[in-house]
Amino acid sequence: MDKFVASMASLRVISGSIEIAAALYMLKLAQVDKALAVNSLLAFVGPTVLILTTTIGLIGIADKLSWGKIAWIFFGVSCLLIGILKK
């Protein structure tokens, strides 16, 4: 198995596990204000995992892409992050 694919998949499994653990913790808390605080912390996890998995993937295929294509990919990811994090 390709080490880049394994790394990307591992990050996604960890991210999914964090999401499930947070959902279970919200149920345990059983209070909207505390569940909202936990949910707010998850807003940090998603974009971080997106950036890390994209970076790992780009490193894995960097020798096959032109600098122009890499710039377009980073531009697209930046637009996603601005859309997600913009308040």
Backbone bond lengths (Angstrom), bond angles and torsions (degrees), N, CA, C in turn:
res aa  C-N    CA-C-N  psi(-1)  N-CA   C-N-CA  omega(-1)  CA-C   N-CA-C  phi
1 M - - - 1.450 - - 1.530 109.01 -
2 D 1.292 114.78 142.44 1.459 121.25 179.26 1.530 109.55 -66.44
3 K 1.334 115.79 133.86 1.472 119.75 -176.94 1.525 112.16 -67.43
4 F 1.321 117.37 -28.90 1.463 119.73 178.72 1.523 110.47 -71.18
5 V 1.328 116.49 -42.38 1.464 120.74 178.01 1.532 110.15 -64.06
6 A 1.325 116.63 -42.94 1.469 120.68 179.09 1.529 110.83 -61.94
7 S 1.314 117.20 -40.47 1.466 121.15 178.63 1.518 111.36 -65.58
8 M 1.327 116.68 -44.52 1.457 120.77 179.91 1.531 110.70 -63.79
9 A 1.316 116.48 -44.34 1.465 120.35 179.66 1.524 110.98 -65.33
10 S 1.315 116.90 -39.50 1.470 120.42 179.03 1.519 111.30 -61.99
11 L 1.332 116.47 -42.34 1.467 119.85 177.76 1.526 111.16 -61.83
12 R 1.321 116.66 -40.44 1.465 120.27 179.40 1.525 111.52 -67.85
13 V 1.325 117.93 -37.12 1.461 120.92 176.63 1.528 109.95 -64.91
14 I 1.323 116.60 -43.79 1.470 120.70 177.59 1.527 110.02 -61.95
15 S 1.325 116.75 -44.33 1.457 120.91 179.48 1.524 110.84 -61.41
16 G 1.310 116.91 -44.68 1.459 120.70 178.24 1.520 112.18 -62.81
17 S 1.318 115.86 -38.57 1.469 120.70 177.88 1.524 111.16 -64.60
18 I 1.317 116.16 -39.79 1.464 120.42 177.11 1.527 109.93 -63.51
19 E 1.329 116.81 -41.97 1.466 121.08 179.22 1.529 111.14 -61.94
20 I 1.329 116.85 -45.24 1.462 120.68 -179.77 1.528 110.44 -65.61
21 A 1.335 116.44 -43.44 1.468 119.96 178.70 1.530 110.71 -61.57
22 A 1.324 116.69 -39.92 1.462 120.18 179.17 1.532 110.90 -65.72
23 A 1.325 117.12 -40.07 1.464 120.11 178.44 1.529 110.98 -63.38
24 L 1.320 116.54 -42.32 1.465 120.27 178.12 1.532 110.94 -65.27
25 Y 1.324 116.04 -38.20 1.461 120.49 178.30 1.529 110.93 -65.68
26 M 1.335 116.06 -38.85 1.468 119.80 176.51 1.527 110.22 -60.58
27 L 1.320 116.52 -43.30 1.459 120.02 178.09 1.524 111.52 -62.31
28 K 1.324 116.30 -38.98 1.460 120.56 178.99 1.530 111.08 -66.70
29 L 1.329 116.81 -40.00 1.463 120.72 -179.99 1.524 111.93 -64.82
30 A 1.334 115.47 -40.74 1.474 122.84 176.83 1.530 113.69 56.13
31 Q 1.334 116.34 29.17 1.472 120.99 176.26 1.520 107.95 -135.17
32 V 1.320 115.33 131.69 1.458 120.53 -175.21 1.520 112.11 -59.90
33 D 1.315 118.18 -44.25 1.463 120.54 -176.63 1.526 111.79 -64.22
34 K 1.314 117.35 -40.83 1.467 120.32 179.17 1.530 111.13 -72.83
35 A 1.329 116.68 -37.25 1.471 120.09 177.16 1.522 110.33 -64.94
36 L 1.314 117.08 -36.41 1.463 121.31 177.59 1.527 110.94 -64.98
37 A 1.324 116.84 -37.43 1.467 120.47 177.26 1.534 110.74 -64.79
38 V 1.324 116.78 -41.75 1.465 120.71 177.39 1.534 109.45 -63.74
39 N 1.315 116.40 -42.87 1.462 121.13 178.73 1.526 111.38 -61.39
40 S 1.316 116.65 -37.04 1.464 120.73 178.52 1.522 111.48 -63.78
41 L 1.317 116.74 -36.99 1.464 119.86 176.83 1.523 111.35 -65.23
42 L 1.317 116.75 -32.88 1.467 120.62 178.73 1.524 111.71 -66.86
43 A 1.321 117.03 -25.45 1.461 120.57 178.17 1.520 111.03 -63.15
44 F 1.309 117.34 -22.00 1.463 122.05 176.87 1.524 110.98 -82.64
45 V 1.319 117.17 -34.99 1.464 121.81 -175.63 1.533 111.45 -67.14
46 G 1.326 117.22 -46.66 1.464 121.34 -175.83 1.519 114.19 -56.47
47 P 1.329 118.24 -56.33 1.467 119.13 179.81 1.535 113.18 -63.46
48 T 1.324 116.42 -33.79 1.465 119.80 178.99 1.526 110.39 -63.81
49 V 1.319 116.44 -45.25 1.467 120.64 178.65 1.524 110.02 -65.29
50 L 1.330 117.45 -39.89 1.463 121.24 177.09 1.525 110.87 -57.74
51 I 1.314 116.62 -47.99 1.466 121.06 -179.15 1.526 110.68 -63.88
52 L 1.318 116.84 -45.44 1.469 120.25 -177.85 1.524 112.26 -65.11
53 T 1.344 117.10 -45.86 1.466 118.97 -179.06 1.527 111.11 -67.04
54 T 1.318 116.62 -38.65 1.466 119.84 177.45 1.521 110.64 -64.02
55 T 1.317 117.16 -42.82 1.465 121.72 178.86 1.526 111.06 -61.76
56 I 1.320 116.41 -45.69 1.469 119.96 179.16 1.526 109.80 -62.05
57 G 1.322 116.92 -44.41 1.464 120.56 179.14 1.514 112.45 -62.02
58 L 1.325 116.37 -42.16 1.467 119.80 179.11 1.519 112.14 -66.57
59 I 1.308 116.12 -37.74 1.471 119.07 176.06 1.525 109.55 -62.36
60 G 1.340 115.71 -38.56 1.460 120.21 -179.41 1.512 114.02 -66.71
61 I 1.333 117.49 -29.70 1.469 119.45 -178.43 1.527 112.91 -115.16
62 A 1.313 117.08 11.52 1.469 121.01 -175.73 1.523 113.00 -56.83
63 D 1.317 116.99 -34.87 1.464 119.02 -178.65 1.527 112.43 -72.26
64 K 1.337 117.85 -13.40 1.460 121.98 -178.75 1.524 112.99 -100.58
65 L 1.339 117.29 -7.14 1.462 121.38 -176.66 1.522 111.92 -111.70
66 S 1.320 114.50 148.06 1.463 119.00 173.64 1.521 108.45 -80.20
67 W 1.330 116.06 162.89 1.462 120.22 178.51 1.526 111.13 -62.16
68 G 1.312 116.43 -32.84 1.458 120.53 178.78 1.526 111.91 -63.93
69 K 1.320 116.52 -43.99 1.469 120.19 178.61 1.528 111.27 -66.42
70 I 1.313 117.12 -38.85 1.463 120.30 177.49 1.527 109.80 -63.09
71 A 1.326 117.35 -40.50 1.466 121.05 178.18 1.528 110.71 -62.51
72 W 1.340 118.02 -41.87 1.461 121.14 178.20 1.529 111.56 -63.46
73 I 1.323 116.51 -39.01 1.465 120.42 178.30 1.525 109.96 -63.45
74 F 1.326 117.87 -47.46 1.465 120.72 178.51 1.531 111.31 -63.01
75 F 1.322 116.84 -36.17 1.463 120.22 176.75 1.530 110.12 -63.10
76 G 1.324 117.08 -44.37 1.460 121.69 178.97 1.519 112.35 -62.85
77 V 1.325 116.78 -43.91 1.464 120.66 178.32 1.525 109.82 -64.60
78 S 1.322 117.20 -39.29 1.464 120.73 177.59 1.522 111.02 -61.31
79 C 1.324 116.54 -42.08 1.471 120.06 178.06 1.531 110.69 -62.56
80 L 1.332 116.86 -41.28 1.460 120.23 176.95 1.529 111.48 -60.19
81 L 1.319 115.75 -46.06 1.460 119.97 -178.38 1.524 111.82 -65.45
82 I 1.315 116.44 -40.40 1.468 119.60 177.46 1.524 109.78 -62.35
83 G 1.329 116.89 -42.31 1.461 120.63 178.70 1.504 112.78 -65.38
84 I 1.316 117.35 -36.10 1.461 121.53 -178.76 1.527 111.52 -76.68
85 L 1.320 116.36 -44.43 1.455 120.40 -171.70 1.523 114.66 -91.95
86 K 1.312 117.78 -13.49 1.467 121.38 -178.47 1.522 109.55 -66.39
87 K 1.318 115.94 131.14 1.473 120.00 -178.68 1.491 111.97 -104.09
